[in-house]
Amino acid sequence: ASGGDFTWRRLPDPNETTVDSAAYETASKLFQLENKLGYKIIEREVKHVAPLCEGIQVFGIIDAIAELNGVPVLIDYKTASRSWKEVTGAGGEIIVAKSRGFQGPIYLTPPHDGWATQLHYLIAPENGVTAVHIFSENDVDRQNLIQAAQMLKRAVDAGEFPKNIGWLCDSCEWMNACFQTANLSKYHGEKN
């Protein structure tokens, strides 16, 4: 699948033989960057489910949970046809627009104490230098996520959303969670 400038794909293990040389090269770049910076990988492809607020949980697949200098961090691998745009914020910090969406706040929602407070995007553009962009937990982004999730929940509970199940739903391993949402089945019936 593709999202804007980004091609999303599962990264191959660079230690195994692969027929997709471009994917192998991308994975190698990302893992070299990971090793160069000293990330200690704890676990890869982690199913993440955590309570966001009353009656709402968030979920996703985190590419890796790691430690960097003894501090827990989450890692998300990104590939791109070009480098990410950077903007300097009022305080001089570098802001990467792609990391300002909901992925950072969702992944940083703690399922337990001691959860990471930073999401590190390891980026390997087809052309250009591999890079790391860090998204840190912050209250503004968390509150925006809570507000959006509550609005969506109200619409689902009222039977207003979704009216149509998209093609992505058929292969989604979270489908059962969606079908347990109040009022969803009155529009779509039961999922096997």
MIZA-802062 format. One record per residue (C-alpha): z, y, x; residue number from 0. Coordinates in nm, 3 decimals, m for minus. Layout:
# residues N
<node><pz>Z</pz><py>Y</py><px>X</px><seq>NUM</seq></node>
...
# end
This chain:
# residues 192
<node><pz>0.000</pz><py>0.000</py><px>0.000</px><seq>0</seq></node>
<node><pz>m0.034</pz><py>0.352</py><px>0.110</px><seq>1</seq></node>
<node><pz>0.173</pz><py>0.664</py><px>0.053</px><seq>2</seq></node>
<node><pz>0.007</pz><py>0.989</py><px>0.150</px><seq>3</seq></node>
<node><pz>m0.060</pz><py>0.977</py><px>0.521</px><seq>4</seq></node>
<node><pz>0.143</pz><py>0.662</py><px>0.565</px><seq>5</seq></node>
<node><pz>0.048</pz><py>0.296</py><px>0.550</px><seq>6</seq></node>
<node><pz>0.343</pz><py>0.078</py><px>0.452</px><seq>7</seq></node>
<node><pz>0.341</pz><py>m0.274</py><px>0.585</px><seq>8</seq></node>
<node><pz>0.586</pz><py>m0.527</py><px>0.712</px><seq>9</seq></node>
<node><pz>0.600</pz><py>m0.506</py><px>1.089</px><seq>10</seq></node>
<node><pz>0.509</pz><py>m0.821</py><px>1.277</px><seq>11</seq></node>
<node><pz>0.739</pz><py>m0.964</py><px>1.539</px><seq>12</seq></node>
<node><pz>0.585</pz><py>m0.847</py><px>1.869</px><seq>13</seq></node>
<node><pz>0.711</pz><py>m1.169</py><px>2.029</px><seq>14</seq></node>
<node><pz>0.485</pz><py>m1.381</py><px>1.805</px><seq>15</seq></node>
<node><pz>0.108</pz><py>m1.413</py><px>1.820</px><seq>16</seq></node>
<node><pz>m0.066</pz><py>m1.213</py><px>1.550</px><seq>17</seq></node>
<node><pz>m0.425</pz><py>m1.166</py><px>1.443</px><seq>18</seq></node>
<node><pz>m0.371</pz><py>m0.803</py><px>1.335</px><seq>19</seq></node>
<node><pz>m0.380</pz><py>m0.626</py><px>1.671</px><seq>20</seq></node>
<node><pz>m0.322</pz><py>m0.281</py><px>1.515</px><seq>21</seq></node>
<node><pz>m0.004</pz><py>m0.398</py><px>1.341</px><seq>22</seq></node>
<node><pz>0.108</pz><py>m0.571</py><px>1.660</px><seq>23</seq></node>
<node><pz>0.051</pz><py>m0.251</py><px>1.859</px><seq>24</seq></node>
<node><pz>0.244</pz><py>m0.044</py><px>1.605</px><seq>25</seq></node>
<node><pz>0.536</pz><py>m0.288</py><px>1.603</px><seq>26</seq></node>
<node><pz>0.538</pz><py>m0.292</py><px>1.982</px><seq>27</seq></node>
<node><pz>0.553</pz><py>0.090</py><px>1.994</px><seq>28</seq></node>
<node><pz>0.843</pz><py>0.097</py><px>1.749</px><seq>29</seq></node>
<node><pz>1.039</pz><py>m0.179</py><px>1.921</px><seq>30</seq></node>
<node><pz>0.981</pz><py>m0.020</py><px>2.263</px><seq>31</seq></node>
<node><pz>1.116</pz><py>0.308</py><px>2.129</px><seq>32</seq></node>
<node><pz>1.412</pz><py>0.121</py><px>1.978</px><seq>33</seq></node>
<node><pz>1.490</pz><py>m0.045</py><px>2.313</px><seq>34</seq></node>
<node><pz>1.433</pz><py>0.270</py><px>2.520</px><seq>35</seq></node>
<node><pz>1.682</pz><py>0.469</py><px>2.312</px><seq>36</seq></node>
<node><pz>1.945</pz><py>0.193</py><px>2.321</px><seq>37</seq></node>
<node><pz>1.969</pz><py>0.087</py><px>1.959</px><seq>38</seq></node>
<node><pz>2.170</pz><py>m0.233</py><px>1.916</px><seq>39</seq></node>
<node><pz>2.021</pz><py>m0.407</py><px>1.612</px><seq>40</seq></node>
<node><pz>2.283</pz><py>m0.569</py><px>1.390</px><seq>41</seq></node>
<node><pz>2.054</pz><py>m0.693</py><px>1.112</px><seq>42</seq></node>
<node><pz>1.693</pz><py>m0.646</py><px>0.994</px><seq>43</seq></node>
<node><pz>1.548</pz><py>m0.620</py><px>0.641</px><seq>44</seq></node>
<node><pz>1.879</pz><py>m0.568</py><px>0.463</px><seq>45</seq></node>
<node><pz>1.899</pz><py>m0.560</py><px>0.084</px><seq>46</seq></node>
<node><pz>2.100</pz><py>m0.250</py><px>0.000</px><seq>47</seq></node>
<node><pz>2.281</pz><py>m0.209</py><px>m0.332</px><seq>48</seq></node>
<node><pz>2.548</pz><py>0.058</py><px>m0.374</px><seq>49</seq></node>
<node><pz>2.717</pz><py>0.251</py><px>m0.655</px><seq>50</seq></node>
<node><pz>2.585</pz><py>0.609</py><px>m0.670</px><seq>51</seq></node>
<node><pz>2.791</pz><py>0.744</py><px>m0.959</px><seq>52</seq></node>
<node><pz>2.934</pz><py>0.624</py><px>m1.291</px><seq>53</seq></node>
<node><pz>2.697</pz><py>0.362</py><px>m1.436</px><seq>54</seq></node>
<node><pz>2.427</pz><py>0.400</py><px>m1.170</px><seq>55</seq></node>
<node><pz>2.353</pz><py>0.189</py><px>m0.863</px><seq>56</seq></node>
<node><pz>2.087</pz><py>0.250</py><px>m0.600</px><seq>57</seq></node>
<node><pz>1.898</pz><py>m0.019</py><px>m0.415</px><seq>58</seq></node>
<node><pz>1.633</pz><py>m0.071</py><px>m0.153</px><seq>59</seq></node>
<node><pz>1.539</pz><py>m0.267</py><px>0.157</px><seq>60</seq></node>
<node><pz>1.663</pz><py>m0.110</py><px>0.482</px><seq>61</seq></node>
<node><pz>1.446</pz><py>m0.196</py><px>0.781</px><seq>62</seq></node>
<node><pz>1.742</pz><py>m0.229</py><px>1.019</px><seq>63</seq></node>
<node><pz>2.113</pz><py>m0.163</py><px>1.054</px><seq>64</seq></node>
<node><pz>2.198</pz><py>m0.074</py><px>1.411</px><seq>65</seq></node>
<node><pz>2.449</pz><py>0.089</py><px>1.641</px><seq>66</seq></node>
<node><pz>2.365</pz><py>0.372</py><px>1.875</px><seq>67</seq></node>
<node><pz>2.638</pz><py>0.460</py><px>2.124</px><seq>68</seq></node>
<node><pz>2.884</pz><py>0.264</py><px>1.910</px><seq>69</seq></node>
<node><pz>2.802</pz><py>0.459</py><px>1.591</px><seq>70</seq></node>
<node><pz>2.644</pz><py>0.280</py><px>1.293</px><seq>71</seq></node>
<node><pz>2.298</pz><py>0.406</py><px>1.195</px><seq>72</seq></node>
<node><pz>2.024</pz><py>0.290</py><px>0.961</px><seq>73</seq></node>
<node><pz>1.666</pz><py>0.261</py><px>1.084</px><seq>74</seq></node>
<node><pz>1.347</pz><py>0.304</py><px>0.885</px><seq>75</seq></node>
<node><pz>1.015</pz><py>0.232</py><px>1.059</px><seq>76</seq></node>
<node><pz>0.722</pz><py>0.456</py><px>0.971</px><seq>77</seq></node>
<node><pz>0.359</pz><py>0.437</py><px>1.066</px><seq>78</seq></node>
<node><pz>0.116</pz><py>0.721</py><px>1.012</px><seq>79</seq></node>
<node><pz>m0.237</pz><py>0.830</py><px>1.074</px><seq>80</seq></node>
<node><pz>m0.090</pz><py>1.151</py><px>1.219</px><seq>81</seq></node>
<node><pz>0.245</pz><py>1.291</py><px>1.326</px><seq>82</seq></node>
<node><pz>0.495</pz><py>1.423</py><px>1.072</px><seq>83</seq></node>
<node><pz>0.508</pz><py>1.796</py><px>1.013</px><seq>84</seq></node>
<node><pz>0.823</pz><py>1.964</py><px>1.136</px><seq>85</seq></node>
<node><pz>0.974</pz><py>2.284</py><px>0.998</px><seq>86</seq></node>
<node><pz>1.258</pz><py>2.478</py><px>1.157</px><seq>87</seq></node>
<node><pz>1.536</pz><py>2.554</py><px>0.911</px><seq>88</seq></node>
<node><pz>1.749</pz><py>2.870</py><px>0.890</px><seq>89</seq></node>
<node><pz>2.011</pz><py>2.719</py><px>1.121</px><seq>90</seq></node>
<node><pz>1.752</pz><py>2.621</py><px>1.382</px><seq>91</seq></node>
<node><pz>1.754</pz><py>2.254</py><px>1.281</px><seq>92</seq></node>
<node><pz>1.428</pz><py>2.063</py><px>1.260</px><seq>93</seq></node>
<node><pz>1.347</pz><py>1.949</py><px>0.907</px><seq>94</seq></node>
<node><pz>1.092</pz><py>1.677</py><px>0.841</px><seq>95</seq></node>
<node><pz>0.970</pz><py>1.710</py><px>0.484</px><seq>96</seq></node>
<node><pz>0.921</pz><py>1.334</py><px>0.431</px><seq>97</seq></node>
<node><pz>1.289</pz><py>1.272</py><px>0.506</px><seq>98</seq></node>
<node><pz>1.401</pz><py>1.527</py><px>0.247</px><seq>99</seq></node>
<node><pz>1.312</pz><py>1.300</py><px>m0.044</px><seq>100</seq></node>
<node><pz>1.536</pz><py>1.039</py><px>m0.200</px><seq>101</seq></node>
<node><pz>1.507</pz><py>0.764</py><px>0.062</px><seq>102</seq></node>
<node><pz>1.771</pz><py>0.913</py><px>0.294</px><seq>103</seq></node>
<node><pz>2.033</pz><py>0.976</py><px>0.025</px><seq>104</seq></node>
<node><pz>1.969</pz><py>0.634</py><px>m0.134</px><seq>105</seq></node>
<node><pz>2.005</pz><py>0.440</py><px>0.190</px><seq>106</seq></node>
<node><pz>2.308</pz><py>0.644</py><px>0.297</px><seq>107</seq></node>
<node><pz>2.493</pz><py>0.574</py><px>m0.028</px><seq>108</seq></node>
<node><pz>2.776</pz><py>0.358</py><px>0.105</px><seq>109</seq></node>
<node><pz>2.825</pz><py>0.007</py><px>m0.036</px><seq>110</seq></node>
<node><pz>3.155</pz><py>m0.008</py><px>0.158</px><seq>111</seq></node>
<node><pz>3.373</pz><py>0.191</py><px>0.398</px><seq>112</seq></node>
<node><pz>3.234</pz><py>0.245</py><px>0.747</px><seq>113</seq></node>
<node><pz>2.873</pz><py>0.281</py><px>0.628</px><seq>114</seq></node>
<node><pz>2.629</pz><py>0.480</py><px>0.840</px><seq>115</seq></node>
<node><pz>2.595</pz><py>0.855</py><px>0.782</px><seq>116</seq></node>
<node><pz>2.253</pz><py>0.886</py><px>0.949</px><seq>117</seq></node>
<node><pz>1.912</pz><py>0.738</py><px>0.879</px><seq>118</seq></node>
<node><pz>1.686</pz><py>0.733</py><px>1.185</px><seq>119</seq></node>
<node><pz>1.315</pz><py>0.735</py><px>1.112</px><seq>120</seq></node>
<node><pz>1.133</pz><py>0.568</py><px>1.403</px><seq>121</seq></node>
<node><pz>0.776</pz><py>0.692</py><px>1.373</px><seq>122</seq></node>
<node><pz>0.467</pz><py>0.546</py><px>1.538</px><seq>123</seq></node>
<node><pz>0.158</pz><py>0.750</py><px>1.452</px><seq>124</seq></node>
<node><pz>m0.183</pz><py>0.597</py><px>1.526</px><seq>125</seq></node>
<node><pz>m0.247</pz><py>0.897</py><px>1.751</px><seq>126</seq></node>
<node><pz>0.033</pz><py>1.083</py><px>1.917</px><seq>127</seq></node>
<node><pz>0.376</pz><py>1.017</py><px>2.051</px><seq>128</seq></node>
<node><pz>0.633</pz><py>0.788</py><px>1.896</px><seq>129</seq></node>
<node><pz>0.931</pz><py>0.987</py><px>1.775</px><seq>130</seq></node>
<node><pz>1.267</pz><py>0.971</py><px>1.603</px><seq>131</seq></node>
<node><pz>1.364</pz><py>1.199</py><px>1.317</px><seq>132</seq></node>
<node><pz>1.724</pz><py>1.190</py><px>1.202</px><seq>133</seq></node>
<node><pz>1.831</pz><py>1.242</py><px>0.843</px><seq>134</seq></node>
<node><pz>2.203</pz><py>1.304</py><px>0.809</px><seq>135</seq></node>
<node><pz>2.412</pz><py>1.251</py><px>0.500</px><seq>136</seq></node>
<node><pz>2.470</pz><py>1.581</py><px>0.318</px><seq>137</seq></node>
<node><pz>2.612</pz><py>1.685</py><px>m0.015</px><seq>138</seq></node>
<node><pz>2.309</pz><py>1.886</py><px>m0.136</px><seq>139</seq></node>
<node><pz>2.067</pz><py>1.593</py><px>m0.109</px><seq>140</seq></node>
<node><pz>2.326</pz><py>1.352</py><px>m0.254</px><seq>141</seq></node>
<node><pz>2.383</pz><py>1.578</py><px>m0.556</px><seq>142</seq></node>
<node><pz>2.006</pz><py>1.612</py><px>m0.610</px><seq>143</seq></node>
<node><pz>1.977</pz><py>1.232</py><px>m0.610</px><seq>144</seq></node>
<node><pz>2.268</pz><py>1.197</py><px>m0.854</px><seq>145</seq></node>
<node><pz>2.116</pz><py>1.456</py><px>m1.088</px><seq>146</seq></node>
<node><pz>1.773</pz><py>1.288</py><px>m1.081</px><seq>147</seq></node>
<node><pz>1.926</pz><py>0.941</py><px>m1.134</px><seq>148</seq></node>
<node><pz>2.136</pz><py>1.064</py><px>m1.427</px><seq>149</seq></node>
<node><pz>1.832</pz><py>1.225</py><px>m1.590</px><seq>150</seq></node>
<node><pz>1.637</pz><py>0.901</py><px>m1.549</px><seq>151</seq></node>
<node><pz>1.928</pz><py>0.695</py><px>m1.687</px><seq>152</seq></node>
<node><pz>1.956</pz><py>0.921</py><px>m1.993</px><seq>153</seq></node>
<node><pz>1.582</pz><py>0.876</py><px>m2.059</px><seq>154</seq></node>
<node><pz>1.605</pz><py>0.496</py><px>m2.020</px><seq>155</seq></node>
<node><pz>1.918</pz><py>0.475</py><px>m2.238</px><seq>156</seq></node>
<node><pz>1.743</pz><py>0.682</py><px>m2.507</px><seq>157</seq></node>
<node><pz>1.446</pz><py>0.443</py><px>m2.496</px><seq>158</seq></node>
<node><pz>1.215</pz><py>0.718</py><px>m2.370</px><seq>159</seq></node>
<node><pz>1.135</pz><py>0.576</py><px>m2.026</px><seq>160</seq></node>
<node><pz>0.956</pz><py>0.370</py><px>m1.915</px><seq>161</seq></node>
<node><pz>0.713</pz><py>0.303</py><px>m2.197</px><seq>162</seq></node>
<node><pz>0.480</pz><py>0.103</py><px>m1.970</px><seq>163</seq></node>
<node><pz>0.569</pz><py>m0.135</py><px>m1.693</px><seq>164</seq></node>
<node><pz>0.353</pz><py>m0.063</py><px>m1.390</px><seq>165</seq></node>
<node><pz>0.165</pz><py>m0.319</py><px>m1.183</px><seq>166</seq></node>
<node><pz>0.423</pz><py>m0.291</py><px>m0.906</px><seq>167</seq></node>
<node><pz>0.691</pz><py>m0.430</py><px>m1.140</px><seq>168</seq></node>
<node><pz>0.537</pz><py>m0.778</py><px>m1.151</px><seq>169</seq></node>
<node><pz>0.612</pz><py>m0.850</py><px>m0.786</px><seq>170</seq></node>
<node><pz>0.933</pz><py>m0.646</py><px>m0.760</px><seq>171</seq></node>
<node><pz>1.239</pz><py>m0.851</py><px>m0.675</px><seq>172</seq></node>
<node><pz>1.455</pz><py>m0.593</py><px>m0.856</px><seq>173</seq></node>
<node><pz>1.278</pz><py>m0.658</py><px>m1.189</px><seq>174</seq></node>
<node><pz>1.577</pz><py>m0.845</py><px>m1.333</px><seq>175</seq></node>
<node><pz>1.802</pz><py>m0.543</py><px>m1.268</px><seq>176</seq></node>
<node><pz>1.558</pz><py>m0.319</py><px>m1.456</px><seq>177</seq></node>
<node><pz>1.540</pz><py>m0.560</py><px>m1.747</px><seq>178</seq></node>
<node><pz>1.918</pz><py>m0.554</py><px>m1.780</px><seq>179</seq></node>
<node><pz>1.904</pz><py>m0.176</py><px>m1.837</px><seq>180</seq></node>
<node><pz>2.001</pz><py>m0.076</py><px>m2.192</px><seq>181</seq></node>
<node><pz>1.708</pz><py>m0.038</py><px>m2.437</px><seq>182</seq></node>
<node><pz>1.439</pz><py>m0.141</py><px>m2.187</px><seq>183</seq></node>
<node><pz>1.370</pz><py>m0.478</py><px>m2.353</px><seq>184</seq></node>
<node><pz>1.301</pz><py>m0.324</py><px>m2.694</px><seq>185</seq></node>
<node><pz>0.974</pz><py>m0.194</py><px>m2.547</px><seq>186</seq></node>
<node><pz>0.883</pz><py>m0.480</py><px>m2.317</px><seq>187</seq></node>
<node><pz>1.037</pz><py>m0.807</py><px>m2.431</px><seq>188</seq></node>
<node><pz>1.188</pz><py>m1.057</py><px>m2.188</px><seq>189</seq></node>
<node><pz>1.070</pz><py>m1.112</py><px>m1.829</px><seq>190</seq></node>
<node><pz>1.058</pz><py>m1.470</py><px>m1.705</px><seq>191</seq></node>
# end
